[in-house]
Amino acid sequence: MKYLGVVVVVMFAVNGRALEIVPITEWAESESQRKQELPNPVPLVVIQHTASGECSTDSTCLRGLKNMRAYVMKIGFDDVPYSFMIGGNGKVYEGAGWHRVGAHTRGYNDKAIGIGFVGTFIDKLPTPEALKAAKELIEYGLQNKHIAEDYKLVGHRQLSSTLSPGDALQKEIESWPHWKQVLRTDH
């Protein structure tokens, strides 16, 4: 008997364009194990990289994300740390999502959405498709009141001692709307 895997992709219109968000129940084949509720709208969006291999096709992204999830759960975490992850294919993969607290940025998890670009972006940028998807995800969050209108956008390194989101991606997001130079002690 042959098995046909079907992935359901949720499409949202953002400014007349389609934003693809793959629910965790589809890519991971189970619900998120994160249970703490995240109050919306959040005042902070944290941009990160996963410091893993990059993915550019549906199959490599699914394989990489499933491996990441298995690894973080094996070492004792509840689930993937990010609210959302973005593949080089331009698809958004749900992690903790809009309504659950992630584990992406110590001290800020209960007031932020963490967006993790799949890969390591020290010397190069994510694909144009991935960057576009991140901007559309933020816009969707604003339109649906998951993100506060006066939110701050920061790179992970601005809040934690880390290289994330990488030099190239940090420089890129500093040109995005709402980017804010904040000190680690600012909330």
C-alpha positions as CSV (number, residue, x, y, z in Angstrom):
1,M,0.0,0.0,0.0
2,K,1.4,3.4,-1.0
3,Y,1.3,6.3,1.4
4,L,0.6,9.7,0.1
5,G,1.7,12.5,2.5
6,V,-0.3,15.7,2.2
7,V,0.8,18.9,3.7
8,V,-1.9,21.5,4.2
9,V,-0.7,25.1,3.9
10,V,-2.7,27.9,5.3
11,M,-2.7,30.9,2.9
12,F,-3.4,34.4,4.1
13,A,-3.7,37.5,2.0
14,V,-1.4,40.3,3.1
15,N,-1.7,43.4,0.9
16,G,-3.1,41.3,-1.9
17,R,-0.3,38.7,-1.8
18,A,-0.4,35.2,-0.4
19,L,1.5,34.4,2.8
20,E,2.0,30.7,3.3
21,I,2.0,29.5,7.0
22,V,2.5,25.8,7.5
23,P,0.8,24.8,10.8
24,I,2.9,22.8,13.2
25,T,0.2,20.1,13.1
26,E,1.1,19.6,9.4
27,W,4.9,19.9,9.3
28,A,5.5,18.2,12.7
29,E,2.4,16.0,12.5
30,S,1.4,16.9,16.1
31,E,0.4,19.9,18.2
32,S,2.9,22.2,19.8
33,Q,3.9,21.0,23.3
34,R,4.1,24.7,24.5
35,K,1.2,25.5,26.7
36,Q,1.7,28.9,28.3
37,E,-0.5,31.5,26.7
38,L,1.1,34.5,25.0
39,P,-0.9,37.7,25.5
40,N,-1.6,39.5,22.3
41,P,-0.8,42.0,20.9
42,V,2.9,41.7,21.7
43,P,5.2,44.8,21.9
44,L,8.3,43.1,20.5
45,V,9.4,41.1,17.5
46,V,12.8,39.3,17.7
47,I,14.6,38.3,14.6
48,Q,16.9,35.3,14.9
49,H,18.6,32.6,12.9
50,T,18.4,28.9,13.8
51,A,22.2,28.4,13.4
52,S,21.5,25.3,11.4
53,G,21.7,24.2,7.9
54,E,19.7,26.2,5.4
55,C,16.7,24.8,3.4
56,S,15.5,25.9,0.1
57,T,12.9,23.3,-0.9
58,D,9.8,22.0,0.8
59,S,11.3,18.6,1.4
60,T,14.6,19.9,2.8
61,C,12.8,22.4,5.0
62,L,10.4,19.7,6.4
63,R,13.3,17.3,7.0
64,G,15.4,20.0,8.7
65,L,12.6,21.3,10.9
66,K,11.6,17.8,12.0
67,N,15.2,17.0,12.9
68,M,15.5,20.3,14.8
69,R,12.3,19.6,16.7
70,A,13.4,16.1,17.6
71,Y,16.8,17.4,18.8
72,V,15.5,20.2,21.0
73,M,13.0,17.9,22.6
74,K,15.6,15.2,23.1
75,I,17.8,17.7,25.1
76,G,14.9,18.6,27.3
77,F,13.0,21.5,25.7
78,D,9.2,21.4,25.3
79,D,9.3,22.1,21.6
80,V,11.0,24.3,19.0
81,P,11.9,27.6,20.6
82,Y,10.6,30.0,17.9
83,S,7.2,31.4,17.3
84,F,7.7,30.9,13.6
85,M,10.5,29.7,11.3
86,I,11.1,30.8,7.8
87,G,12.7,28.6,5.2
88,G,14.6,29.7,2.1
89,N,11.6,28.5,0.1
90,G,9.7,31.5,1.4
91,K,7.3,29.5,3.6
92,V,6.6,30.2,7.2
93,Y,6.5,27.3,9.6
94,E,4.5,27.6,12.8
95,G,6.4,26.9,16.0
96,A,4.8,28.3,19.2
97,G,2.7,30.5,16.9
98,W,0.8,33.7,17.9
99,H,-0.8,32.4,21.1
100,R,1.9,30.4,22.9
101,V,5.0,31.5,24.7
102,G,8.2,30.3,22.9
103,A,11.7,29.8,24.3
104,H,13.6,32.0,21.9
105,T,14.9,34.9,24.0
106,R,15.4,34.6,27.7
107,G,13.6,37.3,29.6
108,Y,11.4,38.3,26.6
109,N,9.6,35.1,25.7
110,D,6.3,36.2,27.3
111,K,6.2,39.5,25.5
112,A,7.6,38.7,22.0
113,I,7.2,36.9,18.8
114,G,10.5,35.1,17.8
115,I,11.0,34.7,14.1
116,G,13.8,32.3,13.3
117,F,15.3,32.2,9.7
118,V,16.4,28.7,9.0
119,G,20.1,28.7,8.5
120,T,23.1,30.8,9.7
121,F,23.4,34.4,8.3
122,I,26.7,35.8,9.4
123,D,28.1,36.4,5.9
124,K,25.1,36.3,3.7
125,L,21.4,37.1,3.7
126,P,18.5,34.7,3.7
127,T,16.8,34.4,0.3
128,P,14.7,37.2,-1.0
129,E,11.7,34.9,-0.6
130,A,12.5,34.4,3.0
131,L,12.9,38.1,3.7
132,K,9.7,38.9,2.0
133,A,7.8,36.2,4.0
134,A,9.1,37.7,7.3
135,K,7.9,41.1,6.4
136,E,4.5,39.7,5.3
137,L,4.3,37.7,8.5
138,I,4.9,40.8,10.6
139,E,2.3,42.7,8.5
140,Y,-0.2,39.9,9.0
141,G,0.5,40.0,12.8
142,L,-0.2,43.7,12.8
143,Q,-3.4,43.4,10.7
144,N,-4.7,40.7,13.1
145,K,-3.7,42.4,16.3
146,H,-1.1,39.8,17.3
147,I,1.6,42.5,17.2
148,A,1.1,45.9,18.7
149,E,1.0,48.9,16.3
150,D,3.9,50.5,18.2
151,Y,6.0,47.3,18.4
152,K,9.8,47.3,18.4
153,L,11.8,45.1,16.1
154,V,15.2,43.9,17.3
155,G,17.8,41.3,16.4
156,H,18.4,38.5,19.0
157,R,21.9,39.8,19.7
158,Q,20.4,43.1,21.0
159,L,18.8,41.2,23.9
160,S,21.2,38.3,24.5
161,S,24.8,37.4,24.2
162,T,24.7,35.6,20.9
163,L,25.7,36.0,17.2
164,S,22.1,35.6,16.1
165,P,20.7,36.7,13.8
166,G,24.2,36.9,12.2
167,D,25.9,40.1,10.9
168,A,24.4,40.1,7.5
169,L,20.8,39.6,8.7
170,Q,21.3,42.1,11.6
171,K,22.4,44.8,9.1
172,E,19.4,44.0,6.9
173,I,16.8,44.3,9.7
174,E,18.2,47.6,10.8
175,S,16.6,49.1,7.7
176,W,13.2,47.6,8.5
177,P,10.3,49.6,9.9
178,H,10.1,49.6,13.7
179,W,13.7,48.5,14.2
180,K,14.9,49.9,17.4
181,Q,18.4,50.1,18.9
182,V,17.7,48.8,22.4
183,L,20.0,47.9,25.3
184,R,19.7,44.4,26.8
185,T,18.1,46.0,29.9
186,D,15.3,47.7,28.0
187,H,11.9,46.1,27.9
